[in-house]
Amino acid sequence: MSPTTRREFLQATGLGAAGVATGGALLAATRGEALPNPKVDTALGATDGHMILPNRPGDAPVYIFGFVPVPFSASVSTLTNTYKGKAQTPAPILAFRQDTDISLRLTNLGLVGRPDLADSHTVHWHGFRTPPALTDGVPEVSVAVPLQRQFTYFYRPHDAGTYMYHCHFEDVEHVQMGMQGIVLVRPSMGDRFAYNHASTAFDREFAILIDEIWTAPHDNGEQIQETIWTDYDPDYWTLNGRVYPQTLLPNDDPSLPNQPISSLVQCNAGDKVLLRLANLGYEQHALQLPGIGMKVIGQDATLLRNALSGADLSYRTNTLYIGPGEARDVLFTAPAYSSDRPGGTGSRGPYNTYLFKNRDAKKLTNAGGAGLGGMATEVRVHQNALPAQTTPNETYA
């Protein structure tokens, strides 16, 4: 059985253009049309692997734990033989329509780098309101999945917004090691809205998981050494598991086989762009987009609008603050293209460049190396040369 590619997985779960026909997780884009909600089956494997970061001694990869997309109905032995040791970071973006019945099957594949460890794993949907207790993913009060076992979680999300998911077994270690991802819950009024309100309409969306990496426990874990977690001292700051200039590479770039999700934002002039930002690191961050104003419309999967009076509680800012475990939904309108602004030219013509970055200079380095690095990426505004977006975080040559 050949491994499933990211594109095949996106199509199978509905994140590709075939989503409507297959009854997948993300239905084709609509504008205000309420669509039926087919039951969704999706699956993840829990295992280990490696990620690539610059300025590492000897260019050594970084050991990680993580999730990998797998077929829903395959046996444990088949999944183990095919996907063990192929964790990706961050975990796949999951997207579902509001009030959909979701079955998420988790298979604990085991670890290649540490076969002596028999850690259990879970999926905890961070911020999800009123989950079934059995499938909440907190092992002390629900279920953890032992080595070489499967468990199927059931969800029915009633509230649209941006959520996170992560392993909750020994979560300080497992989350830092990479077992984390983003969940998008689509509102019933259509997939081109962040919430069930016309003011949240968008043309393009980009889900960006914010994190920082302390490579010491990653290295120690692979070398069977202990880590004193109270000495936490990160040396990399990432957007979707990448640091600048990796953040500018397209989706599925072959140089980053286990970091497939790009952080590059590409849009046309005049597009309404939705940034779905989630922080599963342990530090607060202040993010800026000089030259483009940002409007915060949602916070922690909640529309910023008074539920009783309907008063608009959204706000405009040039610095976005986001703490550990928090999510923000941010809209901006791409400015007109100007030949007088910095930019470049690609196969789709010229574009202007705006830097989306952390305000803290320390977090704009890669292990303290020279030059721009860390938590930074680009917003590229094209001259209306890009086609309509079909999947979140879509990149173009």
N, C-alpha and C positions, 0 to 999 in steps of 0.2 A: 504494500500500500504506500503510495507516494505521499509526502507531506502536503498538507493543504497550504496554499499560498495565502497571503493576506487578502489579495483581491478575491480569491475563491471563497474565503471565509466571509468577507464583507457581503458578497452576493448571496451566500447561503443563509446569512442571518438577516438579510434585508438591508444592509448598509450600502449595497450597490444598486444600480439602476433596475435590476430585476426584482427588487423588493416587493412590488405590488403583485406581480405574477406569482411569486413563490410564497407569499404570505410571510415575509421576513420581518425583522425588527423595525427597520426604518422604511416606512412607505414612501412612495414617490412624492416629490414636493407638490404641495397644493397651496392654494390661497383661499382659506376660509371654508373649504369643503370638508364636512365631517365624514370620515370614512369608517367602514367597519373594522373591528379589531380582531383579526385572526389570532388564535393561540400561537405563542412563540416558543419554540424549543431551541435552546442554545447551550453550548458546553465549553468548559475550560479545563485545561490540565494544569496542575500545580507541580512545578519542578524547579530546576536550577539552570544556570547558563552563565554567559559572560556578556558584558557591555564594553564598549570602547570609549575611552576618554583620552584627550591629549595631555601631554606633559607628564606622562607616567614613566617611572623608571624602567628603562628597557622596553618601552611601549607595551607593557604588560596589560592585558585586559583586566577588567574588574569583575570579580565573582559576584553573582546575584542569585537571589531566589525570584520567582515570578510566575505569572500565568501565561498560558499559550492557548490560542483558539484551537479547538479540536472538534471532530464530528460528534454529533449528539449520540448516535446509536452504536458506536464502535465499542468493542469489548475492552476491558482493562489491559489485557495482554497486548492487543493490537495498538492501543494508544501508547503504552509504555515503549514498545519496540520502535514506534514512529516518532514520538514527541519528547521523550525523556531527555533532559539536558538542553532543551531548546526554548527556555523561557525568554519572553520578550519584555522590554521595559519602555514605557509603562505598559500595563495590561491593555488588551483591546478596548477601544471605545465601544460601549454598549448603548444602543438607542432603541427605545420602545415607545409606543403610543400610550397615552394615558388610558387607564382602565383596561389594559390588556392583561390577559392571564399569561404569565411567563414561567416557564420551567427552565431552570439553569442547573445543569448537571456538572458537578465538580468531581474530577478524578485526581487522586493523589498519586502521581507517577513515581515519586521518589527522586533522589538526588544522585547525580553522576559524580560530582566533585566531593561529596561527603556521604558515601554509601553507609557509613556508620551511624548516621542520623536517621531516626524514624519519626520525624516531626509530623504531627497532624496539621491539617490546613482547613480554613473555612473561607466563606465569602460573607463579609458584612457590608451591607448597603448603608453607607454612612449618611445619616440625616433622613433616611426613609421613615415616613410617619406610619405608626401602627403596623409594623411588620408582624407576620405570624411568629409567635415566640420560638417555635421549633426551628425556624429558618432565619433567625436573626443573625446567626454567625458568631455570636459571643459564646465560646465553648463552655464557659462555666454554667450557662443557663440554657444552652440549646444543644447543638450537635457539632462535633469536629470530625473531619474525615481522616481516618487512619491511613497509613501507607498501603497502597494497592487496593484501595476501596473507592467506591463512588457514593455520592449522595446528591439527590436532586432537590434544589431549593425551589419554592414556589413564591411568586410575588404577584401582586396586582396593584400597581402604583396609581393612586388617585390624584396626585398633585403633580402638575408639570414643573419642570425646572432642571437645574444642573445638580447632580449628586456625585458622590464618589463611592468606590468600593475597594475593600482591602481585606487581607487576611487578618483575623483577630486572634489567632493562636500565637502566643508569645509576640504580641503585636509590635512592641517597641523594636524588636529585632526584625521581624518579618516585613514590616512596612518599610523600614529603612533599607532592607535588602532588595526591595523592588516589587513587592506584592501589592500593587495599587493601580487603580484605573479610574476612568470617568464614566458616569452613566447619564445619558440624556433622556428625559421623559418628555415626549412631544405632547402639546396640548390638543384637545379634541377639535379645536377650530382649524387646525391645519399645521403642516410641518414647516411652514415658513414663518411661524410665530414662536417666540420663546415661551409665552404664556397665553392664556385665553383672554387676550386684550389686543385690540387693533394697534395700539401704540408700540407693540413689541415685534412688529413685522420686520423681517430682514431678507436680504438677498443672498448673503453668504455667512457661514458660521465656521468657527474654529474653536475646538476644544483644546485647552492647554492645561496640562497638569504641571503644577509648580512644585519643586522639590529641591532639597539640598542633599548632597552625598558626602558622607564621612567615609573615606575609603579604608580607614584602619580596620573596622570590623569586617568589611568585605574580605580584605586580605587575611585577617586573622582567622576568619571562618574557614577559608579554603585551606589554611595551613594548620588547622586544628589548634588554634591558640585562643585564649580568653580575651574578652574586651571589657573594659570598665566603662559602662555606658554613661556614667555621670561625667566623664571626660569629653563629652560630645563636642567635636570641633570639625565641622564640615570643611572640605577643601574644594568642592565643586557645587555649583548652583545651576539647576537644569530647568529646561522647558521641554516637556514631553520626552524626558530622558536624554536630552541632548544639550550640549553647551555650544556657545558661539565659537567658531563659525559652523559647527555641525548643524545648528538650527536652521541654516539656510538651504541645506540639502533637501531634495524632494522626498516624498514618501517612498519607502522601499528602496532607498539607495543601497546598492550592493556593498558599499564600504561600511555600512552599519546594519549587519544582518539581523541583529536582535533589538534594534531601535528603529522600528519601521515608520513611526508616526512623526511627520514633519511639524515644525513650529513656524514655518514660513507662512505669512499671510499675503495672499495675492488677490487683488480685487480690481474692478474697473472704477474709473472716476464716477462719483455719484452713487455707488453702491452703498446700501445700508449693511454694515458688517456687525455680526454678533460675535463677541469673544466670550466663550464659556470658560472661566478661570476657576481652578480648584487647587487648593493648597493642602497636600498631605505630607509636607515636611514638618519640622519642629520649630521653625523660625517664622516671625512675621516679615512680610516683604512690602516694599513700596515700589510700585511699577509706574512708569511714565511713558508717554507716547508724544514727544515734543513735535509740535506742528499740527496735531490733530486732537480736538477736544473729545473727551470720553463722557458718556452718559451711563450711569449705573442704574439699571432698571430692575435688577433682581438680586437678592441676597439670600444665600442658603436655601435655594429652591423655593423662594417666596417672592412674589411680585411686589415691588415697592409701590403699593397703592392701598389706601385705607379701605378695608373690607366693608365698612359701614357707609362712610360718606363718599367713597370713590375718589378722595383727594389724591392727587399725584404726589408720591413721596420719592420719586426718582431724583437724582441729583447729578450735576455736571462737575467734573473734576479734572485736574491735570496730573494728580497723583492718586493712584489707587492703592489703598491699604488692604491687605488680606492676611489674616492670621492663620495659624495651624488649624486644619479641619474646616476651614471656611470656603465658601464658593461665592463668586460674583458673576452676574450676567451684565455685560457692558456692550452698549451700542455706539457706533460712530458712523458718520457719513464720510466716505472717501472724498477728499477734495479734488478739484479739477487738476488735470495734468498740466504741468508747466515745464517748458524746456529750460527755465531758469533755475529749477531746483535740482539738487543732487539726484542721481539715478543711474540707470544703465539701460542696456538694450539686449533683448533676448530674441528667441525665435518668434515671439508674439509681439515684437516691436518694443518701443521705448517705454520706460516706466520711471516714476519718481520713487524714491526710497525714504522711508521714515523708520527710525529706530525705536523699537519697543523694548524697554530695558528696565532693569532694577536701578533704583536711585543710588544705592549704596555701591561705591566704587570697589569695595572688597569683593562684592558678589559679581563683579564683572571681570574676574580673572579665572584662569584655570590652574588650580594648585599654586597660585601665586606667581605664575609665569608672566612674561611681558606681553603687552598688547591686549586688545579687547578680547574678552572671553566670557564665560559664565552665562548669566541669566539675561540674554539679549537675543533678539531676532529682528527681522525686518518686516515692515508692511510695505508692499510694492503696489503702487497705484498705476494701472495700465490705462492706455488710451482706448478703453472699450473694446479690447482685443480678446478678452477671455470669454469662453462660452459660459452658459449657466452652470452653476455648481450642482453636482449630482450626489456627492457624498461630503460629510464634514471633513475639513482639513484638506480638501482636494488641492493638489499642486499641478503646475503646468510647466512644460519645458521652456 
